[in-house]
Amino acid sequence: MMPALAALPALVFLGLILTAAVEDALSFTIPNWISAALLAAFPLAALAVGMPLASAAMNLGVGVAALAAGMGMFALRWVGGGDAKLLAAVCLWLGLPALGMFLLATALAGGGLAILLMTLRSAQVRPLILVSPRWVSRLADPGEGVPYGVAIAIGAMAAFPQTLFGAGLGF
């Protein structure tokens, strides 16, 4: 396989999850087209790297399980709908071998994000943030949620080298 063809799935995946993180940080939403693009690109990416059908089926199962878990978390109002969909799409790409690293890294990034937001939203820091660009002051608004797509993207990048897509590329 040509090196450029092998790198294309990685570029697509990483580009889409970074876009999701930026969109979530700026607007507190993850557009549906990002999760849809990850879903649509997966079969082509799997073919490009020669993923065995059994592995692709396992990845699909992990993605479906993540969607069910994400829907449950959304129903409990723990995450937004975009977060749940992004979580499932990322799990489709990462599969079972990278799942543990993804969940751990996402949880740690989410904790760090929570600490950052609590700091930005504190009585001492918030007045300083209010003169910043709107998206930054919105992050500091105690009434806003948590752009968890940022944590999902960090977790995905940490786990990506353990996938068939990232293993041969020196990630």
C-alpha positions in Angstrom: 0.0 0.0 0.0 1.2 3.5 -0.8 2.2 5.5 2.3 0.0 8.4 1.3 -3.1 6.1 1.1 -2.2 4.6 4.5 -2.0 8.1 6.0 -5.3 9.3 4.5 -7.6 7.6 7.1 -5.5 9.0 9.9 -5.7 12.5 8.5 -9.4 12.2 8.0 -10.0 10.9 11.6 -7.7 13.4 13.3 -9.0 16.3 11.2 -12.6 15.5 12.1 -12.1 15.0 15.8 -10.0 18.2 16.1 -12.8 20.0 14.2 -15.3 18.6 16.7 -13.2 19.8 19.6 -12.8 23.3 18.2 -16.5 23.6 17.3 -17.5 22.4 20.8 -15.1 24.8 22.5 -16.3 27.7 20.4 -20.1 27.0 20.4 -20.9 24.2 22.9 -22.2 22.1 20.0 -20.7 19.4 17.9 -22.3 19.5 14.4 -24.0 16.3 13.3 -22.0 16.3 10.0 -18.8 15.5 11.9 -20.1 12.3 13.5 -21.8 11.5 10.1 -18.5 12.0 8.3 -16.7 9.7 10.7 -19.3 7.1 10.2 -19.3 7.4 6.5 -15.5 7.4 6.2 -14.9 4.3 8.4 -15.7 1.6 5.8 -13.4 3.3 3.2 -10.7 3.8 5.8 -11.0 0.1 6.9 -10.6 -0.9 3.2 -7.6 1.4 2.8 -5.7 -0.2 5.6 -6.8 -3.7 4.9 -8.8 -4.2 8.1 -10.1 -7.8 8.3 -13.9 -8.1 8.2 -14.0 -9.6 11.7 -12.1 -6.6 13.1 -14.4 -4.2 11.3 -17.4 -6.0 12.7 -15.9 -5.8 16.2 -15.3 -2.1 15.8 -18.9 -1.7 14.7 -20.0 -3.5 17.9 -17.9 -1.2 20.0 -19.4 1.8 18.2 -23.0 0.5 18.8 -22.3 -0.2 22.5 -20.8 3.3 22.8 -23.9 4.8 21.2 -26.1 3.0 23.7 -24.0 4.2 26.6 -23.9 7.7 25.1 -27.7 7.7 24.8 -28.0 6.7 28.4 -25.6 9.4 29.5 -27.6 11.9 27.4 -30.9 10.7 28.9 -29.4 11.4 32.3 -28.2 14.8 31.1 -24.6 14.0 31.8 -23.5 14.8 28.2 -25.0 16.5 25.2 -26.4 14.7 22.2 -23.4 15.8 20.1 -21.0 14.3 22.7 -22.9 11.0 22.6 -22.8 10.8 18.8 -19.1 11.8 18.7 -18.3 9.2 21.4 -19.9 6.4 19.3 -18.3 7.5 16.0 -14.8 7.7 17.7 -15.3 4.2 19.3 -16.2 2.8 15.8 -12.8 3.9 14.6 -10.9 2.9 17.7 -12.4 -0.5 18.3 -11.7 -2.8 21.3 -7.9 -2.8 21.5 -7.8 1.0 22.0 -11.0 1.3 24.0 -9.3 1.2 27.5 -6.8 3.9 26.6 -9.5 6.0 25.0 -11.8 5.8 28.1 -8.9 6.5 30.5 -7.5 9.4 28.5 -11.0 10.9 27.9 -11.8 10.7 31.7 -8.5 12.3 32.6 -8.9 15.0 29.9 -12.5 15.6 31.1 -11.2 16.0 34.7 -8.6 18.5 33.5 -11.2 20.3 31.5 -13.5 20.5 34.6 -10.7 22.0 36.7 -9.9 24.5 33.9 -13.6 25.5 33.7 -14.0 25.7 37.4 -10.9 28.0 37.5 -12.3 30.2 34.7 -15.6 30.3 36.4 -14.3 31.2 39.8 -15.0 34.6 41.4 -11.3 35.5 41.2 -10.7 34.7 37.5 -14.1 35.3 35.9 -13.9 39.1 35.9 -10.6 39.0 34.1 -12.1 36.7 31.4 -15.1 38.9 30.7 -13.0 41.2 28.5 -11.8 38.4 26.4 -13.3 37.1 23.1 -16.9 35.9 23.3 -16.1 32.2 23.1 -13.6 32.5 26.0 -16.0 34.5 28.2 -18.7 31.9 27.3 -16.4 29.2 28.7 -16.1 31.2 31.9 -19.9 31.5 32.2 -21.1 29.4 35.2 -24.4 28.8 33.4 -22.8 27.1 30.4 -22.1 23.4 30.1 -18.9 21.6 29.5 -17.6 21.2 25.9 -16.8 17.5 26.5 -16.0 17.1 22.8 -12.6 18.5 23.7 -12.0 15.6 26.2 -13.3 13.1 23.7 -10.8 14.4 21.0 -7.9 14.3 23.5 -8.8 10.7 24.4 -9.1 9.7 20.8 -5.7 11.2 19.9 -4.2 9.3 22.9 -5.7 6.0 21.8 -5.3 6.3 18.1 -1.8 4.8 17.9 -3.2 1.6 19.2 -5.5 1.2 16.2 -4.8 -0.4 12.8 -5.1 3.1 11.4 -2.4 4.7 13.6 -0.1 1.7 14.3 1.9 1.8 11.0 2.2 5.5 10.7 4.6 6.2 13.6 1.9 7.9 15.8 
